[in-house]
Amino acid sequence: MTGAASVDAEVAATLETLRPELARLARELYDEPEIGFAEHASAARLAALLTSHGAEVEVGVFGLPTALRATFPAADGGAPAAETSDVEASDVEASDPEASAPHFAIIAEYDAPPGIGHACGHNIIAGVAVGAFLAAPPPPAVVPQGGPSTDMGNVSRIVPSIHPSIELGGPDDVFPHNADFAGLTVLPPALDALVDAAAALVATAVDDVADPDLRAAAAAEFEASGGPFRGES
């Protein structure tokens, strides 16, 4: 088995063991949806699950009461093994000289729009983020985090980013951001998609960290599109 295949197999095996906990998290978030910047119970649920697996979790970071950041303590007293916040993978530039290797933030959204429950599927997105964080190999591969709602459009104005979609197995005429879609997020196909998406997210991060040419190409494309948005003068 090649190195990459070995990593993929290990990640898949870890996610299978986590499947019941990730499914329970998605269901609990679905049962108690909270709007953006008021996701106190949701943040606490993510923090509790991460802590139960040995992560060190800070809630109320970045000046936001419901934002969280999770890290694994270093085994040898060196740089932290990993960190977690809202779910798409974004290249994050490390400022700590001890953590100068490429890093990723795995962003775990867990807010819901008012009145229609988890019609954006952020209960699934949160499960994907937590699963990817817990299944990721040790550094320099991945840094996962979590926080109140933002939009991937905002993130993509600062760093090279991707915004993939996952198939939840529902009818073709049911779309995100309506109440019918929320109900799909706790059905078995959606929970299968959660596990598959977490594995894909880890693989994306590992590929990027392992391939300097891939990172250079992403950076060049980002710069060619205008580079980071620094605000209007």
C-alpha positions as CSV (number, residue, x, y, z in Angstrom):
1,M,0.0,0.0,0.0
2,T,1.4,3.4,-1.0
3,G,1.9,6.2,1.6
4,A,-1.1,8.1,0.4
5,A,-3.3,5.0,0.3
6,S,-2.2,4.1,3.8
7,V,-3.2,7.5,5.1
8,D,-6.6,7.4,3.3
9,A,-7.2,3.9,4.8
10,E,-6.3,5.0,8.3
11,V,-8.5,8.1,8.0
12,A,-11.4,6.1,6.7
13,A,-11.1,3.6,9.6
14,T,-11.0,6.4,12.1
15,L,-14.1,8.0,10.7
16,E,-16.0,4.7,10.9
17,T,-15.3,4.5,14.6
18,L,-16.4,8.1,14.9
19,R,-19.6,7.6,12.8
20,P,-22.0,7.1,15.8
21,E,-20.8,10.2,17.6
22,L,-20.8,12.4,14.4
23,A,-24.3,11.2,13.6
24,R,-25.4,12.0,17.1
25,L,-23.8,15.5,16.9
26,A,-25.6,16.2,13.6
27,R,-28.9,15.1,15.1
28,E,-28.5,17.1,18.3
29,L,-27.7,20.3,16.3
30,Y,-30.7,19.6,14.1
31,D,-33.0,19.2,17.2
32,E,-31.8,22.5,18.7
33,P,-31.1,24.9,15.9
34,E,-29.5,28.3,16.9
35,I,-29.1,31.4,14.8
36,G,-25.7,32.9,14.0
37,F,-23.8,34.4,17.0
38,A,-26.2,32.8,19.4
39,E,-25.1,29.1,19.0
40,H,-24.2,28.6,22.7
41,A,-25.5,25.0,23.0
42,S,-24.2,24.1,19.6
43,A,-20.7,25.3,20.4
44,A,-20.8,23.5,23.7
45,R,-21.7,20.3,22.0
46,L,-18.8,20.6,19.6
47,A,-16.5,21.4,22.4
48,A,-17.6,18.4,24.5
49,L,-17.1,16.0,21.7
50,L,-13.7,17.3,20.8
51,T,-12.7,17.3,24.5
52,S,-13.8,13.7,24.9
53,H,-11.2,12.8,22.2
54,G,-8.3,14.6,23.9
55,A,-8.5,18.0,22.2
56,E,-7.9,21.2,24.1
57,V,-10.9,23.5,23.3
58,E,-11.3,27.2,23.9
59,V,-14.8,28.6,23.6
60,G,-15.3,32.4,23.2
61,V,-12.2,33.1,21.1
62,F,-11.7,35.7,18.4
63,G,-13.9,38.1,20.4
64,L,-17.0,36.0,19.8
65,P,-18.7,34.1,22.6
66,T,-19.8,31.2,20.5
67,A,-16.5,30.8,18.5
68,L,-14.3,27.9,19.4
69,R,-10.8,26.7,18.7
70,A,-9.5,23.2,19.3
71,T,-6.0,21.9,19.4
72,F,-4.3,18.6,20.2
73,P,-1.4,19.1,22.7
74,A,2.0,18.2,21.3
75,A,3.3,14.9,22.4
76,D,6.9,16.1,22.8
77,G,6.3,19.7,23.9
78,G,6.7,21.1,20.4
79,A,4.2,22.9,18.3
80,P,0.5,21.8,18.7
81,A,-0.5,18.9,16.5
82,A,-3.8,20.4,15.3
83,E,-6.5,23.0,15.8
84,T,-10.8,23.3,14.8
85,S,-14.0,26.4,13.6
86,D,-16.9,26.9,10.5
87,V,-16.2,23.6,7.2
88,E,-14.4,24.3,4.1
89,A,-10.6,24.1,3.8
90,S,-8.6,27.3,3.7
91,D,-4.9,27.8,3.5
92,V,-3.8,29.6,6.7
93,E,-0.4,31.2,7.0
94,A,1.2,30.3,10.3
95,S,2.8,33.1,12.2
96,D,4.6,30.9,14.8
97,P,8.1,30.0,13.6
98,E,7.6,26.6,15.3
99,A,4.6,26.1,13.1
100,S,6.0,27.3,9.8
101,A,4.8,24.3,7.8
102,P,1.6,24.8,5.8
103,H,-1.5,24.7,7.8
104,F,-5.2,24.4,7.2
105,A,-8.2,25.7,9.0
106,I,-11.2,23.4,8.9
107,I,-14.1,25.7,9.5
108,A,-17.2,24.3,11.2
109,E,-20.4,26.3,10.7
110,Y,-23.1,25.4,13.2
111,D,-25.6,28.2,12.9
112,A,-29.1,27.9,11.4
113,P,-31.3,30.5,9.7
114,P,-34.2,31.7,11.8
115,G,-37.5,29.9,11.6
116,I,-36.6,27.0,9.3
117,G,-34.1,24.9,11.3
118,H,-30.9,23.6,9.7
119,A,-32.0,24.4,6.2
120,C,-28.4,25.2,5.2
121,G,-27.2,21.8,6.4
122,H,-24.7,23.3,8.9
123,N,-25.4,20.5,11.3
124,I,-23.8,18.2,8.7
125,I,-21.1,20.7,8.0
126,A,-20.2,20.8,11.7
127,G,-20.0,17.0,11.8
128,V,-17.8,17.0,8.7
129,A,-15.4,19.5,10.4
130,V,-15.2,17.6,13.7
131,G,-14.7,14.3,11.9
132,A,-12.0,15.7,9.7
133,F,-10.2,17.2,12.6
134,L,-10.3,14.1,14.7
135,A,-9.3,11.8,11.8
136,A,-6.5,14.0,10.3
137,P,-2.9,12.8,10.6
138,P,-0.5,14.8,12.9
139,P,1.3,17.9,11.7
140,P,2.4,19.2,9.3
141,A,-0.8,17.9,7.7
142,V,-3.8,19.8,9.2
143,V,-4.9,22.5,11.6
144,P,-8.7,22.4,12.3
145,Q,-11.0,25.5,14.3
146,G,-15.0,26.6,14.8
147,G,-17.0,29.8,15.0
148,P,-20.2,31.7,14.4
149,S,-21.5,32.1,11.0
150,T,-19.5,33.5,8.2
151,D,-19.8,32.9,4.5
152,M,-17.3,31.2,2.3
153,G,-17.4,34.2,0.0
154,N,-15.9,36.2,2.9
155,V,-13.1,33.6,3.5
156,S,-12.3,33.4,-0.2
157,R,-11.5,37.1,-0.3
158,I,-8.6,36.6,2.1
159,V,-7.1,33.2,1.3
160,P,-7.2,30.6,-1.5
161,S,-10.3,28.5,-0.7
162,I,-12.6,25.8,-2.0
163,H,-16.3,25.5,-1.6
164,P,-17.4,21.9,-2.6
165,S,-20.9,20.6,-2.2
166,I,-22.0,17.2,-1.0
167,E,-25.0,15.1,-2.2
168,L,-27.4,14.3,0.7
169,G,-29.5,11.9,-1.3
170,G,-32.7,13.8,-1.3
171,P,-35.2,14.6,-4.1
172,D,-33.9,16.7,-6.9
173,D,-36.5,19.4,-6.3
174,V,-35.4,20.0,-2.7
175,F,-32.8,22.7,-2.4
176,P,-30.9,24.3,0.5
177,H,-32.3,27.2,2.5
178,N,-35.8,25.9,2.8
179,A,-37.5,23.9,5.5
180,D,-37.8,20.7,3.5
181,F,-34.1,20.6,3.0
182,A,-33.5,20.6,6.8
183,G,-35.2,17.3,7.1
184,L,-32.8,15.6,4.7
185,T,-29.8,16.4,7.0
186,V,-30.7,13.7,9.5
187,L,-31.5,10.9,7.1
188,P,-29.1,8.0,6.6
189,P,-27.8,9.1,3.2
190,A,-26.8,12.5,4.7
191,L,-24.9,10.9,7.5
192,D,-23.1,8.7,5.0
193,A,-22.2,11.8,3.1
194,L,-20.9,13.4,6.3
195,V,-18.3,10.6,6.7
196,D,-17.3,10.7,3.0
197,A,-17.0,14.4,3.0
198,A,-14.8,14.4,6.2
199,A,-12.5,11.9,4.5
200,A,-12.3,14.0,1.3
201,L,-11.5,17.1,3.4
202,V,-8.6,15.4,5.1
203,A,-7.3,14.1,1.8
204,T,-7.5,17.6,0.3
205,A,-5.5,19.1,3.2
206,V,-2.9,16.3,3.1
207,D,-2.4,16.7,-0.7
208,D,-1.9,20.4,-0.4
209,V,0.6,20.1,2.5
210,A,2.5,17.4,0.7
211,D,2.7,19.1,-2.7
212,P,4.6,22.5,-2.8
213,D,3.8,22.8,-6.5
214,L,0.0,22.5,-5.8
215,R,0.3,25.2,-3.1
216,A,2.2,27.5,-5.5
217,A,-0.3,27.0,-8.2
218,A,-3.2,27.8,-5.9
219,A,-1.4,30.9,-4.6
220,A,-0.6,32.1,-8.2
221,E,-4.2,31.6,-9.2
222,F,-5.4,33.5,-6.2
223,E,-3.0,36.4,-6.8
224,A,-4.0,36.5,-10.5
225,S,-7.6,36.9,-9.4
226,G,-6.8,40.0,-7.4
227,G,-5.2,38.6,-4.2
228,P,-6.5,39.3,-0.7
229,F,-9.2,41.9,-0.2
230,R,-7.9,44.6,2.1
231,G,-11.0,46.8,2.3
232,E,-11.9,49.9,0.4
233,S,-9.8,53.0,0.9
